[in-house]
Amino acid sequence: MATYILVFHFIVAVALIGLILLQQGKGAEAGASFGSGASQTVFGSGGSWNFFSKSTALLATVFFATSISLALIAKNSSVVDESMFPELETEALTTQSADELDIPAFESTLGSTTDDLSELPDE
């Protein structure tokens, strides 16, 4: 199933690229460069959607749908091989206390009034 969606996704992507490249940009007429007509607007003249615009919107929607479906299929079919991560195996994990590992305890010096700088030797 994932292979069919992937092939369909590739075909839609190529068709979408082709449709975008076939379209003529707004304000691409020769008069637009000299200040006439649609060059007054920021994004060109607002006209009705033609065949290419509708086809591009449809293919973009299909492209996003196939992208999401491929991501969900990949997420659900992923398998982690535990032999690749031996440190994650439960029998290798042992819990030891701080006393067994010889870790010194942290002593708080918040209430002390001694100045550590006074102990530095003079140069």
ChimeraX commands (.cxc) that place a marker at each C-alpha (Angstrom):
marker #1 position 0.00,0.00,0.00 radius 0.5
marker #1 position 2.80,2.41,0.90 radius 0.5
marker #1 position 4.50,1.74,-2.43 radius 0.5
marker #1 position 1.39,2.71,-4.38 radius 0.5
marker #1 position 0.98,5.90,-2.37 radius 0.5
marker #1 position 4.65,6.74,-2.87 radius 0.5
marker #1 position 4.42,6.28,-6.65 radius 0.5
marker #1 position 1.22,8.34,-6.74 radius 0.5
marker #1 position 2.91,11.00,-4.58 radius 0.5
marker #1 position 5.83,11.20,-7.02 radius 0.5
marker #1 position 3.50,11.53,-10.03 radius 0.5
marker #1 position 1.53,14.29,-8.29 radius 0.5
marker #1 position 4.76,16.11,-7.41 radius 0.5
marker #1 position 6.02,16.04,-11.00 radius 0.5
marker #1 position 2.60,17.17,-12.32 radius 0.5
marker #1 position 2.50,19.98,-9.77 radius 0.5
marker #1 position 5.94,21.21,-10.80 radius 0.5
marker #1 position 4.93,21.08,-14.46 radius 0.5
marker #1 position 1.71,23.00,-13.86 radius 0.5
marker #1 position 3.48,25.70,-11.90 radius 0.5
marker #1 position 6.09,26.13,-14.62 radius 0.5
marker #1 position 3.42,26.34,-17.34 radius 0.5
marker #1 position 1.57,29.19,-15.68 radius 0.5
marker #1 position 2.19,32.75,-16.67 radius 0.5
marker #1 position 2.92,35.14,-13.83 radius 0.5
marker #1 position 0.49,37.93,-13.07 radius 0.5
marker #1 position 1.53,41.19,-14.65 radius 0.5
marker #1 position 3.84,39.42,-17.10 radius 0.5
marker #1 position 2.50,41.28,-20.13 radius 0.5
marker #1 position 4.78,43.67,-21.97 radius 0.5
marker #1 position 2.70,46.67,-20.89 radius 0.5
marker #1 position 3.10,45.88,-17.20 radius 0.5
marker #1 position 6.76,46.83,-17.25 radius 0.5
marker #1 position 5.84,50.29,-18.55 radius 0.5
marker #1 position 3.20,51.00,-15.93 radius 0.5
marker #1 position -0.08,50.09,-17.57 radius 0.5
marker #1 position -2.95,47.93,-16.46 radius 0.5
marker #1 position -2.34,45.41,-13.71 radius 0.5
marker #1 position 1.01,46.80,-12.64 radius 0.5
marker #1 position -0.82,49.19,-10.32 radius 0.5
marker #1 position -1.78,46.38,-7.96 radius 0.5
marker #1 position 0.59,44.54,-5.64 radius 0.5
marker #1 position -0.18,40.97,-6.73 radius 0.5
marker #1 position -1.60,41.65,-10.19 radius 0.5
marker #1 position -5.18,42.01,-11.24 radius 0.5
marker #1 position -7.67,39.90,-9.37 radius 0.5
marker #1 position -9.36,37.72,-11.93 radius 0.5
marker #1 position -11.25,34.48,-11.94 radius 0.5
marker #1 position -9.42,31.21,-11.52 radius 0.5
marker #1 position -8.52,29.52,-14.77 radius 0.5
marker #1 position -7.88,25.83,-15.46 radius 0.5
marker #1 position -4.25,25.97,-14.38 radius 0.5
marker #1 position -5.02,27.66,-11.05 radius 0.5
marker #1 position -7.74,25.16,-10.19 radius 0.5
marker #1 position -5.57,22.21,-11.22 radius 0.5
marker #1 position -2.66,23.52,-9.17 radius 0.5
marker #1 position -4.85,23.93,-6.08 radius 0.5
marker #1 position -6.25,20.41,-6.51 radius 0.5
marker #1 position -2.82,18.83,-7.01 radius 0.5
marker #1 position -1.40,20.75,-4.03 radius 0.5
marker #1 position -4.21,19.40,-1.84 radius 0.5
marker #1 position -3.59,15.85,-3.07 radius 0.5
marker #1 position 0.17,16.33,-2.52 radius 0.5
marker #1 position -0.36,17.38,1.11 radius 0.5
marker #1 position -2.76,14.50,1.71 radius 0.5
marker #1 position -0.31,11.93,0.34 radius 0.5
marker #1 position 2.53,13.52,2.34 radius 0.5
marker #1 position 0.58,13.17,5.58 radius 0.5
marker #1 position -0.49,9.62,4.77 radius 0.5
marker #1 position 3.11,8.59,3.98 radius 0.5
marker #1 position 4.28,10.13,7.24 radius 0.5
marker #1 position 1.64,8.23,9.21 radius 0.5
marker #1 position 2.48,4.95,7.47 radius 0.5
marker #1 position 6.19,5.46,8.18 radius 0.5
marker #1 position 5.49,6.26,11.82 radius 0.5
marker #1 position 3.32,3.20,12.34 radius 0.5
marker #1 position 5.66,0.81,10.54 radius 0.5
marker #1 position 8.93,1.87,12.18 radius 0.5
marker #1 position 10.66,-0.80,14.25 radius 0.5
marker #1 position 13.55,-0.22,16.63 radius 0.5
marker #1 position 16.04,-3.06,16.74 radius 0.5
marker #1 position 17.13,-3.40,20.37 radius 0.5
marker #1 position 20.39,-5.08,19.40 radius 0.5
marker #1 position 21.55,-1.71,18.05 radius 0.5
marker #1 position 21.21,-0.18,21.51 radius 0.5
marker #1 position 22.71,-2.62,24.03 radius 0.5
marker #1 position 22.72,-0.02,26.80 radius 0.5
marker #1 position 18.93,0.04,26.69 radius 0.5
marker #1 position 18.56,-3.64,27.52 radius 0.5
marker #1 position 16.92,-4.15,30.88 radius 0.5
marker #1 position 19.27,-6.84,32.14 radius 0.5
marker #1 position 22.27,-4.55,31.63 radius 0.5
marker #1 position 20.77,-1.77,33.70 radius 0.5
marker #1 position 21.47,-1.95,37.38 radius 0.5
marker #1 position 20.66,0.64,39.97 radius 0.5
marker #1 position 23.34,1.48,42.51 radius 0.5
marker #1 position 23.18,3.94,45.35 radius 0.5
marker #1 position 25.58,6.87,45.75 radius 0.5
marker #1 position 27.36,5.07,48.61 radius 0.5
marker #1 position 28.20,2.09,46.39 radius 0.5
marker #1 position 29.65,4.34,43.67 radius 0.5
marker #1 position 31.82,6.37,46.08 radius 0.5
marker #1 position 30.29,9.69,45.10 radius 0.5
marker #1 position 31.02,12.39,47.69 radius 0.5
marker #1 position 28.04,14.12,49.24 radius 0.5
marker #1 position 27.41,17.78,48.47 radius 0.5
marker #1 position 28.02,20.03,51.42 radius 0.5
marker #1 position 26.17,23.32,51.44 radius 0.5
marker #1 position 28.14,26.48,52.29 radius 0.5
marker #1 position 25.28,28.94,52.06 radius 0.5
marker #1 position 25.42,29.95,55.72 radius 0.5
marker #1 position 29.21,30.22,56.07 radius 0.5
marker #1 position 30.86,33.60,56.53 radius 0.5
marker #1 position 34.38,32.63,55.52 radius 0.5
marker #1 position 35.83,34.47,52.60 radius 0.5
marker #1 position 37.50,32.18,50.06 radius 0.5
marker #1 position 39.54,35.05,48.58 radius 0.5
marker #1 position 41.43,35.63,51.80 radius 0.5
marker #1 position 43.05,32.19,51.50 radius 0.5
marker #1 position 44.78,33.02,48.19 radius 0.5
marker #1 position 48.53,33.52,48.43 radius 0.5
marker #1 position 49.96,37.00,47.74 radius 0.5
marker #1 position 51.82,37.37,44.50 radius 0.5
marker link #1:1,2 radius 0.2
marker link #1:2,3 radius 0.2
marker link #1:3,4 radius 0.2
marker link #1:4,5 radius 0.2
marker link #1:5,6 radius 0.2
marker link #1:6,7 radius 0.2
marker link #1:7,8 radius 0.2
marker link #1:8,9 radius 0.2
marker link #1:9,10 radius 0.2
marker link #1:10,11 radius 0.2
marker link #1:11,12 radius 0.2
marker link #1:12,13 radius 0.2
marker link #1:13,14 radius 0.2
marker link #1:14,15 radius 0.2
marker link #1:15,16 radius 0.2
marker link #1:16,17 radius 0.2
marker link #1:17,18 radius 0.2
marker link #1:18,19 radius 0.2
marker link #1:19,20 radius 0.2
marker link #1:20,21 radius 0.2
marker link #1:21,22 radius 0.2
marker link #1:22,23 radius 0.2
marker link #1:23,24 radius 0.2
marker link #1:24,25 radius 0.2
marker link #1:25,26 radius 0.2
marker link #1:26,27 radius 0.2
marker link #1:27,28 radius 0.2
marker link #1:28,29 radius 0.2
marker link #1:29,30 radius 0.2
marker link #1:30,31 radius 0.2
marker link #1:31,32 radius 0.2
marker link #1:32,33 radius 0.2
marker link #1:33,34 radius 0.2
marker link #1:34,35 radius 0.2
marker link #1:35,36 radius 0.2
marker link #1:36,37 radius 0.2
marker link #1:37,38 radius 0.2
marker link #1:38,39 radius 0.2
marker link #1:39,40 radius 0.2
marker link #1:40,41 radius 0.2
marker link #1:41,42 radius 0.2
marker link #1:42,43 radius 0.2
marker link #1:43,44 radius 0.2
marker link #1:44,45 radius 0.2
marker link #1:45,46 radius 0.2
marker link #1:46,47 radius 0.2
marker link #1:47,48 radius 0.2
marker link #1:48,49 radius 0.2
marker link #1:49,50 radius 0.2
marker link #1:50,51 radius 0.2
marker link #1:51,52 radius 0.2
marker link #1:52,53 radius 0.2
marker link #1:53,54 radius 0.2
marker link #1:54,55 radius 0.2
marker link #1:55,56 radius 0.2
marker link #1:56,57 radius 0.2
marker link #1:57,58 radius 0.2
marker link #1:58,59 radius 0.2
marker link #1:59,60 radius 0.2
marker link #1:60,61 radius 0.2
marker link #1:61,62 radius 0.2
marker link #1:62,63 radius 0.2
marker link #1:63,64 radius 0.2
marker link #1:64,65 radius 0.2
marker link #1:65,66 radius 0.2
marker link #1:66,67 radius 0.2
marker link #1:67,68 radius 0.2
marker link #1:68,69 radius 0.2
marker link #1:69,70 radius 0.2
marker link #1:70,71 radius 0.2
marker link #1:71,72 radius 0.2
marker link #1:72,73 radius 0.2
marker link #1:73,74 radius 0.2
marker link #1:74,75 radius 0.2
marker link #1:75,76 radius 0.2
marker link #1:76,77 radius 0.2
marker link #1:77,78 radius 0.2
marker link #1:78,79 radius 0.2
marker link #1:79,80 radius 0.2
marker link #1:80,81 radius 0.2
marker link #1:81,82 radius 0.2
marker link #1:82,83 radius 0.2
marker link #1:83,84 radius 0.2
marker link #1:84,85 radius 0.2
marker link #1:85,86 radius 0.2
marker link #1:86,87 radius 0.2
marker link #1:87,88 radius 0.2
marker link #1:88,89 radius 0.2
marker link #1:89,90 radius 0.2
marker link #1:90,91 radius 0.2
marker link #1:91,92 radius 0.2
marker link #1:92,93 radius 0.2
marker link #1:93,94 radius 0.2
marker link #1:94,95 radius 0.2
marker link #1:95,96 radius 0.2
marker link #1:96,97 radius 0.2
marker link #1:97,98 radius 0.2
marker link #1:98,99 radius 0.2
marker link #1:99,100 radius 0.2
marker link #1:100,101 radius 0.2
marker link #1:101,102 radius 0.2
marker link #1:102,103 radius 0.2
marker link #1:103,104 radius 0.2
marker link #1:104,105 radius 0.2
marker link #1:105,106 radius 0.2
marker link #1:106,107 radius 0.2
marker link #1:107,108 radius 0.2
marker link #1:108,109 radius 0.2
marker link #1:109,110 radius 0.2
marker link #1:110,111 radius 0.2
marker link #1:111,112 radius 0.2
marker link #1:112,113 radius 0.2
marker link #1:113,114 radius 0.2
marker link #1:114,115 radius 0.2
marker link #1:115,116 radius 0.2
marker link #1:116,117 radius 0.2
marker link #1:117,118 radius 0.2
marker link #1:118,119 radius 0.2
marker link #1:119,120 radius 0.2
marker link #1:120,121 radius 0.2
marker link #1:121,122 radius 0.2
marker link #1:122,123 radius 0.2
view
